[in-house]
Amino acid sequence: MTTQTLHAAFAGHVAAALDALEAAGTLPAGLNRAAVTVEPPRDVTHGDLATNAAMVLAKPAGTNPRALATALVAELEKLDLVEGAEIAGPGFINLRLTPAAWLEELRAVAALGADYGRSALGQGTTVNVEYVSANPTGPMHMGHCRGAVVGDALASLLEYAGHKVIREYYVNDAGAQVQVLARSAHIRYREALGIEVGAIPEGLYPGDYLVPVGQALAAEFGDKYVDAPESEWLAIFRVKAVATMMDMIREDLALLGIKHDLFSSEAELQAAGKPEEAEAWLRAQDLVYDGELEAPKGKLPDDWEPVALPLFRSTKFGDDQDRPIKKSDGTWTYFGADLAYHFQKAQTADALVDIWGADHAGTVKRIKAAVAAMTGAKGKPTPFEVKLVQMVALLRNGEPVKMSKRSGTFVTLADVVKEVGKDVVRFTMLTRKPEAQMDFDFAKVVEASKDNPVFYLQYAHARIRSTLRKAAAEGFAPAPDAIEQLGEEELALVKLIAQFPRIVEAAAVAREPHRIAFFLADVASAFHSYWNVGNDRPDKRFILPQNGALTTARLFLGTQIGQVVRNGLALLGVEAVEEM
């Protein structure tokens, strides 16, 4: 279910006013209105809405911006829900809406409930969101957590904004790291058979999480591969170990409420010959050629041997040098395999979004060049964005957290979720822009204070629900019958929650789910501020036994604030608690 928000409705009113000016001959017909906006002004004292219509249309119309604004204001002032329209600066128009406009929007929140804010912006277009895609060599750790939450929240946001979404995990199961995994599993396999293995050799994975993998291999194969040459067991152990690791990863992600629609295997991609297909196609387009790389900076002639390699013409698309798609031994580079993978998934989606760790920043330009080349040659390039996510520093009371024995090298996601809870982890991961560094302090994220955004927001919702329960016990229920009694302070809250549909669309367009978290933090702060006024002024409390009509109106307002909070939290995968 979708709805036209107040802001979208006024965009329509501005368009209708421009139509009227065209009909009157004041404005030439057929002007491009794509740059016309209707949005809240940066300074709330300037009004409720502002439009740049006169500014962007005056020049192509051959007129003065203020003259066009004057004519447009005359049309907009005819609207019943417009209290006043003013021209600011060189031709911006600020609109002040009547209280009735905002009360109508408050009723819309109630009518739409969980669908308030849902949008048809995406028009059913398919977006492939690839996230997590951690190497299947161990359990999830907190380095993966932030990208997992950002990707999952983005997928939910895009669906809410009208897109069809494919949630994809790319399993990197064809590289050297999974060979190391297989060798590490073989040591645990021998250990499970009672063989003394001693310290895990340098370069292999030491984590205890491989102990049950070894036990399972021992149960399945007995001592068949104890002394067998590596060539006999390596491929078998790789497949078995990767499958077990992926089961573990799915379990860890489930703790965060994350499920993917599609798991794509790099090994299967290569076995199906997809990289060769991509190379052949690119050669046909003269986008891959055989050439030699320049010597790396700092290398001397006697320690550099040039080798002819198949190179992708990434400089044609803004990269600083052409990139090899194969190594000198004939195996695919990570870029070559990744190029084929993106070529494949671009066939099933209208747009692609990858969520990567910040350590992959150096490869963004080349993979974007490859996708632009491959999809652009068949017509319009497939929109492709890469969102980089910084690592998370784990602290406890300001001190770095010691590493996990279970993992061998890192703190597991499962341990963190089990200690502080899914909702705390998910919301905290979205309290900063993903490209910004983040500290996750175990003590602070569970602290019951307004300095903890997770607590402050959950407390706002719990406060609303508690108030409704108390009111029900006293015989009061939320109702819209008397909401005209709501004053300026209450209307300010309505104006704030009415921003939610705009925020959803803007966040979806920008691919930035953290904007929802920021908005919810603003709602919580405004709600608590209003609540606290009632501590000093009894007439501002939600429940007024001596004024039933105003009580039901304020309860109606509180209910809709709670609804918007729930809608926003649902997009982030966080539960709105009933009590604290």
Secondary structure, 3 states (H helix, E strand, C coil): CCCCCHHHHHHHHHHHHHHHHHHHCCCCCCCCCCCCCEECCCCHHHCCEEECHHHHHHHHHCCCHHHHHHHHHHHHCCCCCEEEEEEECCCEEEEEECHHHHHHHHHHHHHHHHHCCCCCCCCCCEEEEECCCCCCCCCCEHHHHHHHHHHHHHHHHHHHCCCEEEEEEEECCCCHHHHHHHHHHHHHHHHHCCCCCCCCCCCCCCCHHHHHHHHHHHHHHCCCCCCCCHHHHHHHHHHHHHHHHHHHHHHHHHHCCCCCCEEEEHHHHHHCCHHHHHHHHHHHCCCEEEEECCCCCCCCHHHCCCCEEEEECHHHHCCCCCEECECCCCCECHHHHHHHHHHHHCCCCCEEEEEEEHHHHHHHHHHHHHHHHHHHCCCCCCCEEEEEECCEEEEECCEECCCCCCCCCCCEHHHHHHHHCHHHHHHHHCCCCCCCCEEEECCHHHCCCCCCHHHHHHHHHHHHHHHHHHHHHCCCCCCCCCHHHCCHHHHHHHHHHCCHHHHHHHHHHHCCCHHHHHHHHHHHHHHHHHHHHHHHCHHHCCCCCCCHHHHHHHHHHHHHHHHHHHHHHHHHCCCCCCCC
